[in-house]
Amino acid sequence: MRRSVTMFLSLAVVGGLAASPAVASAQGRADIPQSHPVWAKPQSKVADTAGSSTMDFRVYLNLKDQGAAEAAAQSVSDPNSRDYRHYLSPDQVRDRFAATDQTVSAVKNWLSASGFGIGEVPSNRAYVEATGTADQVQRAFAVTLGKYQVKGQTLRAADKDLSVPAALANDVLGVVGVDQATNLFKPDHTDGADPTAKKQSRAQASPSTAPPSNGFRNSGPCSAYYGEKTDTTDPAYNGKQLPYAPCGYTPAQLRSAYGLDQVAKFGADGRGTTIAIVDAFASPTIYADASEYAKRNDPAHPLTQQQFKQHIFPPNPVLEGPDQCDASGWYGEETLDVEAAHGLAPGADILYVGGQDCEDLSLDTALNYVVAGHKADIISNSYGDTGEDIPAAEVKVFNHISLQAVLEGIGVYFSSGDNGDEVARLGTPSPDFSASAPWVTAVGGTSLAVGKDGKRIFETGWETGKSTLTNGAYTPAFPGAFNGGAGGGTSRLFGQPFYQKGIVPDALSTKNQTGGAKGRVVPDISAIADPNTGFLVGQTQTFPDGVYYDQYRIGGTSLASPVFAGVMAVSDSLDHYHHGFINPVLYQLTSRTSAIHDVQHVDGAVQRVDFANGVDATEGLKTSARVLDYPNLTIHTTKGYDDVTGLGSPNGVAFLLLV
């Protein structure tokens, strides 16, 4: 369930991080390049923006020396560098690379003189926050604000590029919040059920009062482990009687499958590492749910009050957008992330950071909070955009935040998305941002078969084909219709990063490129994601007969990201250091070790039975065959590096010791 399609700009960032200076214009002002959405055309305008309407926005500031910051980030993360793992403190990053106090003062003075109220300036001096009216914004940035019809939505935007006083031209990185050039982020989790199944209704509520999300249960039959039960009563699918899908793997099963249980006896369970989880909003029942979940499914590893902390930004009570962010839907994302991270690394501390809403501005704020204060050693993020057509300012801002994380030795993990190559929604293949950014680790997804003994039987790329059993026949026939899968592909935004050179095949890196150029390819690594071989979670939900805790199977690369974050936390505690940005190490491992399991195509499928209404049998059952690693996409699981699973998945103790 990712964010809706966006189509805002064509931005080529070779190498991924170059910041464009403002361009001089008339009357002593300078334009901010690409700050005007391409869809904000006169013929698309439907209304003026009310001059008295209140707006919050941020003026993000350039680094003092972008090139030096990038070089330092590569040095601290590259095993071949003498500065490898010589991380910087937040104060050192600020003093060496951030905007100066004089720059901050100059921007604040200009905004104050323009009538704006001045808000937060974070400790890393990344931005100046301001509040004012639309009229004040129009005068300060020399634009006219209007409402424009685009992709079925009415969004605010300026009629041309924003401009700032020429004296600030070299200081301003971009402005975020003046327009609505981004749709709303959506989390990357899925239960793989028919989206029409959930027929309950819930009253609209503000994010601060949103009730628990709609209830969902798995009906069964299902298996305690892969292959435990086989469907012998329904017709064969593609000539085979299929095993029933697992009921949902437990933490112990995943720890065993990825080899984490073998090092637990040495105290390597994530202790000494803090995993931050960034999402929107905050479930009011999260600690109670995660505690109950551990008690029922992993009683030897409770989640203690001392291990779990939250930093929650006050929710935005009014959002200009079509779906109001679906605050309750984010509760399920938070639940999955917390329970999966704790399940894989039960000794790690968990810090949950909840953004005030699901817009880019708020989630960047939550991410920057962790990075600016080095509040965690690992950050797991399970949300993103559909594709890469997003505002230039957002790209620059995000890259600055992730670059600082690398300098500090913080590993930032992003789910690669749940819609495969995005052709179904965009019409052309594309990876998803933020996973495609060069200074983060993109975590792709797999279908994982865990046997009775807890060992991995096989693991293949997660791309699902679905055929529904109707009147004794499967429709559509094998391999079915695409029903979700791990995101991947070649970036149009970012050039090939140093760590992928010589490892990622040219046939992949040159896709979506022109003139022989090479791009960043997603993902980097992968872990379990397929909801049909998914993870058991427990959550307080809203059912027809009340609100209470229950359990269900779930997946998506929202699962893969916290699972891999948990694996890395265990590796931290085993190796007695924090690994930071892991990509350079990962790509060097492939040529000389067996630390990474090469995920390849496997011909397989499972039988799945679901409640038609998602909660009980009163409206009947639906039976479907789910093909693993659906072949009819432009991304494929292959031997070696591929654009579904990246380098592969963690290969037990060999991975934990060598990363």
KEGU-961176 format. One record per residue (C-alpha): residue in one letter; y, x, z; residue number from 1. Coordinates in steps of 0.2 Angstrom, whole numbers, padded with zeros to 4 digits. Layout:
- resn  v  u  w  resi
- a  Y  X  Z  NUM
...
// end
This chain:
- resn  v  u  w  resi
- m  0000  0000  0000  1
- r  0014  0011  -0006  2
- r  0032  0008  -0010  3
- s  0037  -0002  -0025  4
- v  0040  0006  -0042  5
- t  0057  0015  -0043  6
- m  0065  0022  -0059  7
- f  0081  0030  -0055  8
- l  0083  0047  -0062  9
- s  0076  0061  -0073  10
- l  0077  0077  -0062  11
- a  0069  0093  -0066  12
- v  0069  0105  -0052  13
- v  0061  0121  -0058  14
- g  0054  0130  -0042  15
- g  0058  0114  -0033  16
- l  0073  0118  -0022  17
- a  0089  0123  -0031  18
- a  0104  0114  -0025  19
- s  0117  0109  -0038  20
- p  0135  0112  -0033  21
- a  0147  0099  -0035  22
- v  0156  0099  -0052  23
- a  0175  0100  -0053  24
- s  0184  0084  -0058  25
- a  0202  0078  -0059  26
- q  0214  0076  -0044  27
- g  0207  0090  -0034  28
- r  0190  0082  -0032  29
- a  0172  0087  -0037  30
- d  0158  0076  -0043  31
- i  0141  0076  -0034  32
- p  0129  0078  -0048  33
- q  0116  0064  -0051  34
- s  0123  0054  -0037  35
- h  0125  0039  -0048  36
- p  0108  0029  -0051  37
- v  0104  0028  -0070  38
- w  0100  0009  -0068  39
- a  0118  0005  -0061  40
- k  0124  0000  -0079  41
- p  0138  -0013  -0082  42
- q  0127  -0025  -0090  43
- s  0115  -0025  -0074  44
- k  0129  -0028  -0062  45
- v  0128  -0045  -0054  46
- a  0141  -0045  -0040  47
- d  0154  -0034  -0031  48
- t  0150  -0027  -0014  49
- a  0160  -0036  0000  50
- g  0173  -0024  0005  51
- s  0172  -0028  0023  52
- s  0153  -0025  0024  53
- t  0148  -0011  0036  54
- m  0138  0004  0030  55
- d  0129  0019  0038  56
- f  0127  0035  0027  57
- r  0125  0053  0029  58
- v  0133  0068  0021  59
- y  0120  0082  0020  60
- l  0126  0100  0020  61
- n  0120  0115  0009  62
- l  0112  0130  0017  63
- k  0122  0146  0018  64
- d  0109  0155  0007  65
- q  0096  0144  -0001  66
- g  0088  0159  -0010  67
- a  0086  0169  0006  68
- a  0079  0154  0015  69
- e  0066  0151  0002  70
- a  0061  0170  0002  71
- a  0059  0170  0021  72
- a  0048  0154  0020  73
- q  0037  0162  0008  74
- s  0036  0178  0018  75
- v  0031  0170  0034  76
- s  0017  0159  0026  77
- d  0010  0172  0013  78
- p  -0005  0182  0020  79
- n  0000  0196  0009  80
- s  0017  0198  0017  81
- r  0022  0210  0031  82
- d  0031  0195  0039  83
- y  0016  0184  0039  84
- r  0017  0172  0054  85
- h  0033  0180  0060  86
- y  0040  0162  0062  87
- l  0058  0159  0066  88
- s  0064  0148  0081  89
- p  0075  0133  0077  90
- d  0090  0143  0083  91
- q  0086  0158  0072  92
- v  0085  0146  0057  93
- r  0101  0138  0061  94
- d  0111  0154  0064  95
- r  0104  0162  0048  96
- f  0103  0148  0036  97
- a  0112  0132  0041  98
- a  0129  0126  0038  99
- t  0142  0134  0049  100
- d  0152  0125  0063  101
- q  0167  0127  0052  102
- t  0159  0118  0038  103
- v  0153  0104  0049  104
- s  0171  0103  0056  105
- a  0178  0102  0039  106
- v  0167  0088  0034  107
- k  0169  0078  0050  108
- n  0188  0080  0048  109
- w  0188  0073  0031  110
- l  0177  0058  0036  111
- s  0188  0055  0051  112
- a  0204  0055  0041  113
- s  0196  0043  0029  114
- g  0193  0031  0043  115
- f  0175  0033  0046  116
- g  0167  0033  0063  117
- i  0157  0049  0066  118
- g  0140  0049  0072  119
- e  0126  0061  0075  120
- v  0126  0079  0069  121
- p  0108  0086  0073  122
- s  0105  0103  0081  123
- n  0101  0111  0064  124
- r  0118  0105  0057  125
- a  0108  0097  0042  126
- y  0120  0082  0041  127
- v  0135  0072  0047  128
- e  0132  0054  0050  129
- a  0146  0042  0047  130
- t  0149  0023  0048  131
- g  0163  0013  0039  132
- t  0166  -0002  0028  133
- a  0162  -0003  0009  134
- d  0181  -0002  0006  135
- q  0182  0015  0015  136
- v  0167  0021  0006  137
- q  0175  0017  -0011  138
- r  0191  0025  -0007  139
- a  0183  0041  0001  140
- f  0171  0044  -0014  141
- a  0182  0037  -0028  142
- v  0170  0024  -0034  143
- t  0168  0006  -0035  144
- l  0152  -0002  -0026  145
- g  0143  -0016  -0034  146
- k  0126  -0026  -0034  147
- y  0115  -0022  -0048  148
- q  0099  -0031  -0054  149
- v  0084  -0019  -0056  150
- k  0066  -0021  -0056  151
- g  0067  -0039  -0049  152
- q  0079  -0033  -0035  153
- t  0097  -0033  -0031  154
- l  0103  -0016  -0025  155
- r  0119  -0008  -0020  156
- a  0126  0006  -0030  157
- a  0142  0015  -0036  158
- d  0148  0014  -0054  159
- k  0148  0032  -0056  160
- d  0145  0049  -0047  161
- l  0152  0050  -0030  162
- s  0165  0064  -0028  163
- v  0172  0073  -0013  164
- p  0188  0084  -0011  165
- a  0186  0100  -0021  166
- a  0187  0111  -0005  167
- l  0171  0103  0001  168
- a  0162  0105  -0016  169
- n  0151  0120  -0011  170
- d  0147  0112  0006  171
- v  0140  0095  0002  172
- l  0122  0094  -0003  173
- g  0121  0076  -0006  174
- v  0125  0059  0001  175
- v  0111  0047  0007  176
- g  0115  0029  0011  177
- v  0129  0024  0000  178
- d  0118  0016  -0013  179
- q  0101  0008  -0011  180
- a  0093  0019  -0025  181
- t  0077  0019  -0016  182
- n  0065  0005  -0012  183
- l  0057  0004  0004  184
- f  0043  0016  0009  185
- k  0026  0009  0012  186
- p  0011  0017  0021  187
- d  -0004  0023  0012  188
- h  -0018  0014  0021  189
- t  -0030  0001  0014  190
- d  -0045  -0009  0020  191
- g  -0050  -0011  0002  192
- a  -0052  -0030  0004  193
- d  -0046  -0043  -0009  194
- p  -0027  -0044  -0006  195
- t  -0028  -0063  -0007  196
- a  -0041  -0063  0007  197
- k  -0028  -0063  0022  198
- k  -0022  -0081  0022  199
- q  -0014  -0082  0039  200
- s  0005  -0085  0040  201
- r  0016  -0077  0052  202
- a  0034  -0082  0056  203
- q  0047  -0070  0050  204
- a  0054  -0059  0064  205
- s  0066  -0045  0066  206
- p  0058  -0027  0068  207
- s  0062  -0027  0086  208
- t  0052  -0043  0089  209
- a  0038  -0042  0076  210
- p  0022  -0048  0082  211
- p  0005  -0039  0080  212
- s  -0001  -0038  0062  213
- n  -0012  -0051  0054  214
- g  -0030  -0050  0060  215
- f  -0044  -0042  0049  216
- r  -0063  -0040  0052  217
- n  -0077  -0033  0042  218
- s  -0091  -0046  0040  219
- g  -0107  -0036  0038  220
- p  -0120  -0032  0034  221
- c  -0115  -0014  0035  222
- s  -0123  0002  0040  223
- a  -0121  0013  0056  224
- y  -0122  0028  0044  225
- y  -0123  0031  0026  226
- g  -0139  0024  0018  227
- e  -0145  0015  0034  228
- k  -0147  -0002  0026  229
- t  -0150  -0006  0008  230
- d  -0145  -0023  0000  231
- t  -0162  -0029  -0007  232
- t  -0157  -0048  -0009  233
- d  -0143  -0047  -0021  234
- p  -0145  -0042  -0040  235
- a  -0146  -0024  -0044  236
- y  -0130  -0016  -0049  237
- n  -0131  -0004  -0064  238
- g  -0150  -0004  -0062  239
- k  -0149  0001  -0043  240
- q  -0151  -0008  -0026  241
- l  -0136  -0002  -0017  242
- p  -0134  0004  0001  243
- y  -0122  -0007  0012  244
- a  -0106  0001  0016  245
- p  -0104  0010  0033  246
- c  -0097  -0001  0046  247
- g  -0084  0012  0049  248
- y  -0087  0030  0055  249
- t  -0083  0035  0073  250
- p  -0074  0050  0079  251
- a  -0090  0059  0084  252
- q  -0097  0056  0066  253
- l  -0082  0064  0058  254
- r  -0081  0078  0070  255
- s  -0099  0082  0066  256
- a  -0097  0080  0047  257
- y  -0083  0092  0047  258
- g  -0091  0104  0059  259
- l  -0078  0102  0073  260
- d  -0092  0099  0086  261
- q  -0099  0116  0083  262
- v  -0084  0124  0091  263
- a  -0080  0112  0104  264
- k  -0090  0122  0117  265
- f  -0078  0136  0115  266
- g  -0064  0124  0120  267
- a  -0058  0122  0102  268
- d  -0053  0104  0102  269
- g  -0035  0105  0098  270
- r  -0029  0109  0115  271
- g  -0012  0119  0115  272
- t  -0006  0111  0099  273
- t  0005  0096  0097  274
- i  0002  0084  0082  275
- a  0018  0074  0078  276
- i  0015  0057  0068  277
- v  0030  0050  0059  278
- d  0030  0032  0054  279
- a  0042  0018  0054  280
- f  0044  0006  0070  281
- a  0033  0007  0084  282
- s  0018  -0004  0089  283
- p  0021  -0011  0107  284
- t  0002  -0010  0110  285
- i  -0001  0008  0103  286
- y  -0006  0017  0119  287
- a  -0017  0002  0126  288
- d  -0025  0001  0109  289
- a  -0029  0019  0107  290
- s  -0035  0021  0125  291
- e  -0047  0006  0123  292
- y  -0053  0013  0106  293
- a  -0057  0029  0114  294
- k  -0066  0021  0129  295
- r  -0077  0010  0117  296
- n  -0081  0023  0104  297
- d  -0078  0040  0111  298
- p  -0079  0039  0130  299
- a  -0080  0057  0133  300
- h  -0063  0060  0125  301
- p  -0050  0048  0133  302
- l  -0032  0048  0127  303
- t  -0023  0052  0143  304
- q  -0005  0047  0147  305
- q  -0001  0066  0148  306
- q  -0007  0068  0130  307
- f  0003  0054  0122  308
- k  0022  0053  0120  309
- q  0034  0043  0109  310
- h  0051  0045  0102  311
- i  0057  0029  0095  312
- f  0073  0026  0086  313
- p  0080  0009  0089  314
- p  0075  -0003  0076  315
- n  0087  -0009  0062  316
- p  0088  -0028  0065  317
- v  0095  -0031  0048  318
- l  0089  -0024  0032  319
- e  0095  -0027  0014  320
- g  0078  -0028  0005  321
- p  0065  -0040  -0001  322
- d  0052  -0037  0012  323
- q  0061  -0032  0027  324
- c  0049  -0017  0029  325
- d  0035  -0027  0036  326
- a  0037  -0020  0053  327
- s  0020  -0027  0059  328
- g  0011  -0019  0044  329
- w  0017  -0002  0050  330
- y  0009  -0005  0067  331
- g  -0008  -0003  0058  332
- e  -0003  0013  0051  333
- e  0003  0020  0067  334
- t  -0014  0014  0075  335
- l  -0024  0023  0062  336
- d  -0014  0039  0063  337
- v  -0015  0040  0081  338
- e  -0033  0036  0083  339
- a  -0039  0047  0069  340
- a  -0028  0062  0075  341
- h  -0035  0060  0093  342
- g  -0052  0057  0087  343
- l  -0053  0073  0077  344
- a  -0044  0084  0089  345
- p  -0046  0076  0106  346
- g  -0038  0090  0116  347
- a  -0022  0090  0106  348
- d  -0006  0082  0112  349
- i  0001  0068  0101  350
- l  0019  0064  0098  351
- y  0023  0048  0089  352
- v  0040  0047  0081  353
- g  0045  0030  0075  354
- g  0059  0028  0062  355
- q  0072  0013  0064  356
- d  0066  0006  0048  357
- c  0056  0012  0033  358
- e  0070  0018  0022  359
- d  0071  0036  0016  360
- l  0086  0039  0027  361
- s  0077  0033  0043  362
- l  0061  0042  0040  363
- d  0070  0058  0035  364
- t  0079  0057  0052  365
- a  0063  0055  0061  366
- l  0055  0070  0052  367
- n  0071  0080  0055  368
- y  0070  0076  0073  369
- v  0053  0085  0075  370
- v  0058  0100  0064  371
- a  0076  0103  0071  372
- g  0069  0104  0089  373
- h  0052  0111  0085  374
- k  0044  0096  0094  375
- a  0027  0099  0086  376
- d  0016  0112  0078  377
- i  0009  0100  0065  378
- i  0017  0084  0057  379
- s  0006  0071  0049  380
- n  0015  0058  0037  381
- s  0005  0044  0029  382
- y  0019  0036  0018  383
- g  0028  0039  0002  384
- d  0036  0033  -0015  385
- t  0027  0027  -0030  386
- g  0029  0041  -0042  387
- e  0043  0054  -0042  388
- d  0058  0044  -0050  389
- i  0069  0045  -0034  390
- p  0087  0050  -0031  391
- a  0092  0068  -0032  392
- a  0100  0068  -0015  393
- e  0084  0062  -0007  394
- v  0074  0076  -0016  395
- k  0086  0090  -0010  396
- v  0087  0083  0008  397
- f  0068  0082  0010  398
- n  0066  0099  0003  399
- h  0078  0106  0016  400
- i  0069  0098  0030  401
- s  0052  0104  0024  402
- l  0059  0122  0021  403
- q  0065  0123  0039  404
- a  0047  0117  0045  405
- v  0039  0132  0035  406
- l  0052  0144  0043  407
- e  0047  0138  0060  408
- g  0028  0138  0057  409
- i  0026  0119  0057  410
- g  0013  0113  0046  411
- v  0019  0097  0037  412
- y  0005  0086  0029  413
- f  0008  0071  0017  414
- s  -0005  0059  0011  415
- s  -0006  0060  -0008  416
- g  -0006  0041  -0011  417
- d  -0018  0026  -0013  418
- n  -0015  0022  -0032  419
- g  -0024  0036  -0041  420
- d  -0013  0042  -0056  421
- e  -0001  0027  -0054  422
- v  -0003  0022  -0072  423
- a  -0007  0004  -0067  424
- r  0010  0003  -0058  425
- l  0021  0015  -0068  426
- g  0013  0015  -0085  427
- t  0012  0034  -0086  428
- p  0003  0046  -0074  429
- s  0012  0053  -0060  430
- p  0009  0060  -0042  431
- d  0019  0053  -0028  432
- f  0034  0060  -0019  433
- s  0034  0067  -0005  434
- a  0017  0074  -0007  435
- s  0022  0083  -0023  436
- a  0036  0093  -0014  437
- p  0032  0112  -0014  438
- w  0034  0115  0005  439
- v  0021  0102  0011  440
- t  0002  0101  0010  441
- a  -0003  0086  0000  442
- v  -0019  0079  0007  443
- g  -0030  0070  -0006  444
- g  -0045  0058  -0003  445
- t  -0064  0058  -0003  446
- s  -0078  0046  -0002  447
- l  -0089  0053  0012  448
- a  -0107  0050  0015  449
- v  -0112  0054  0033  450
- g  -0131  0054  0037  451
- k  -0140  0048  0053  452
- d  -0139  0066  0060  453
- g  -0120  0066  0058  454
- k  -0121  0079  0043  455
- r  -0112  0077  0027  456
- i  -0124  0070  0014  457
- f  -0112  0071  0000  458
- e  -0093  0070  -0003  459
- t  -0085  0065  -0019  460
- g  -0067  0060  -0025  461
- w  -0061  0044  -0019  462
- e  -0057  0033  -0034  463
- t  -0065  0015  -0032  464
- g  -0071  0004  -0046  465
- k  -0075  -0014  -0040  466
- s  -0086  -0027  -0047  467
- t  -0087  -0044  -0039  468
- l  -0104  -0054  -0038  469
- t  -0100  -0071  -0045  470
- n  -0114  -0083  -0050  471
- g  -0127  -0070  -0050  472
- a  -0118  -0057  -0061  473
- y  -0106  -0043  -0057  474
- t  -0088  -0045  -0065  475
- p  -0082  -0034  -0073  476
- a  -0098  -0025  -0077  477
- f  -0101  -0007  -0071  478
- p  -0090  0003  -0067  479
- g  -0079  -0011  -0063  480
- a  -0060  -0012  -0062  481
- f  -0050  0001  -0053  482
- n  -0047  -0004  -0035  483
- g  -0037  0010  -0027  484
- g  -0040  0029  -0025  485
- a  -0032  0045  -0020  486
- g  -0016  0050  -0028  487
- g  -0014  0066  -0038  488
- g  -0007  0074  -0054  489
- t  0006  0085  -0061  490
- s  0024  0085  -0055  491
- r  0038  0082  -0067  492
- l  0050  0087  -0053  493
- f  0044  0103  -0046  494
- g  0039  0119  -0055  495
- q  0023  0128  -0051  496
- p  0024  0135  -0033  497
- f  0019  0153  -0030  498
- y  0003  0149  -0021  499
- q  -0004  0139  -0036  500
- k  -0002  0153  -0049  501
- g  -0019  0159  -0055  502
- i  -0029  0146  -0046  503
- v  -0024  0129  -0053  504
- p  -0030  0128  -0071  505
- d  -0017  0128  -0085  506
- a  -0024  0112  -0092  507
- l  -0018  0103  -0076  508
- s  -0002  0113  -0072  509
- t  0005  0110  -0090  510
- k  0002  0091  -0090  511
- n  0018  0081  -0090  512
- q  0027  0097  -0095  513
- t  0036  0103  -0111  514
- g  0038  0120  -0119  515
- g  0023  0128  -0110  516
- a  0031  0125  -0093  517
- k  0020  0123  -0077  518
- g  0022  0111  -0063  519
- r  0016  0108  -0046  520
- v  -0001  0099  -0045  521
- v  -0006  0087  -0031  522
- p  -0016  0087  -0020  523
- d  -0019  0104  -0011  524
- i  -0034  0099  0000  525
- s  -0043  0083  0004  526
- a  -0053  0073  0017  527
- i  -0061  0056  0020  528
- a  -0050  0042  0013  529
- d  -0061  0029  0004  530
- p  -0060  0013  0014  531
- n  -0078  0009  0008  532
- t  -0084  0024  0018  533
- g  -0070  0023  0030  534
- f  -0065  0025  0048  535
- l  -0067  0012  0062  536
- v  -0050  0008  0071  537
- g  -0046  -0003  0085  538
- q  -0029  -0013  0086  539
- t  -0021  -0028  0094  540
- q  -0020  -0041  0080  541
- t  -0014  -0059  0077  542
- f  -0029  -0070  0074  543
- p  -0030  -0089  0071  544
- d  -0036  -0091  0089  545
- g  -0024  -0079  0097  546
- v  -0018  -0061  0099  547
- y  -0031  -0048  0105  548
- y  -0039  -0031  0102  549
- d  -0052  -0030  0089  550
- q  -0060  -0017  0077  551
- y  -0061  -0015  0059  552
- r  -0065  -0002  0045  553
- i  -0050  0006  0036  554
- g  -0046  0020  0024  555
- g  -0033  0027  0012  556
- t  -0025  0044  0012  557
- s  -0017  0038  0027  558
- l  -0033  0042  0035  559
- a  -0035  0059  0026  560
- s  -0019  0066  0032  561
- p  -0022  0064  0051  562
- v  -0040  0069  0049  563
- f  -0035  0085  0041  564
- a  -0021  0087  0054  565
- g  -0034  0086  0067  566
- v  -0045  0099  0059  567
- m  -0030  0111  0058  568
- a  -0026  0107  0077  569
- v  -0044  0112  0081  570
- s  -0042  0128  0070  571
- d  -0026  0132  0080  572
- s  -0036  0131  0096  573
- l  -0050  0141  0090  574
- d  -0040  0155  0082  575
- h  -0027  0155  0096  576
- y  -0012  0154  0084  577
- h  -0002  0140  0074  578
- h  -0006  0141  0056  579
- g  0011  0134  0050  580
- f  0012  0131  0031  581
- i  -0006  0133  0026  582
- n  -0005  0131  0007  583
- p  -0004  0150  0003  584
- v  -0020  0153  0014  585
- l  -0029  0139  0006  586
- y  -0027  0144  -0012  587
- q  -0033  0162  -0007  588
- l  -0048  0156  0002  589
- t  -0056  0149  -0014  590
- s  -0059  0165  -0023  591
- r  -0068  0174  -0009  592
- t  -0076  0163  0004  593
- s  -0086  0147  0006  594
- a  -0073  0140  0018  595
- i  -0068  0126  0007  596
- h  -0082  0113  0001  597
- d  -0080  0111  -0018  598
- v  -0079  0092  -0019  599
- q  -0087  0087  -0036  600
- h  -0092  0071  -0045  601
- v  -0106  0061  -0038  602
- d  -0114  0045  -0046  603
- g  -0114  0033  -0032  604
- a  -0109  0015  -0026  605
- v  -0110  0004  -0011  606
- q  -0112  -0014  -0008  607
- r  -0099  -0023  0002  608
- v  -0098  -0040  0010  609
- d  -0081  -0047  0016  610
- f  -0075  -0063  0024  611
- a  -0066  -0073  0011  612
- n  -0052  -0076  0023  613
- g  -0053  -0059  0031  614
- v  -0057  -0065  0049  615
- d  -0072  -0076  0049  616
- a  -0086  -0085  0039  617
- t  -0077  -0102  0038  618
- e  -0072  -0100  0020  619
- g  -0087  -0090  0015  620
- l  -0091  -0072  0010  621
- k  -0087  -0061  -0005  622
- t  -0100  -0048  -0011  623
- s  -0094  -0034  -0022  624
- a  -0101  -0017  -0028  625
- r  -0089  -0002  -0026  626
- v  -0091  0013  -0037  627
- l  -0087  0030  -0029  628
- d  -0077  0041  -0040  629
- y  -0072  0029  -0054  630
- p  -0071  0038  -0070  631
- n  -0058  0029  -0080  632
- l  -0042  0037  -0075  633
- t  -0032  0052  -0081  634
- i  -0036  0062  -0065  635
- h  -0054  0067  -0062  636
- t  -0065  0075  -0049  637
- t  -0072  0091  -0056  638
- k  -0080  0108  -0051  639
- g  -0066  0119  -0044  640
- y  -0048  0114  -0042  641
- d  -0045  0096  -0048  642
- d  -0031  0083  -0046  643
- v  -0041  0071  -0036  644
- t  -0047  0082  -0021  645
- g  -0037  0098  -0024  646
- l  -0047  0113  -0018  647
- g  -0059  0103  -0009  648
- s  -0062  0098  0009  649
- p  -0065  0108  0025  650
- n  -0082  0116  0026  651
- g  -0086  0117  0044  652
- v  -0085  0132  0055  653
- a  -0082  0143  0040  654
- f  -0066  0134  0037  655
- l  -0060  0134  0055  656
- l  -0062  0153  0057  657
- l  -0054  0158  0041  658
- v  -0039  0148  0038  659
// end
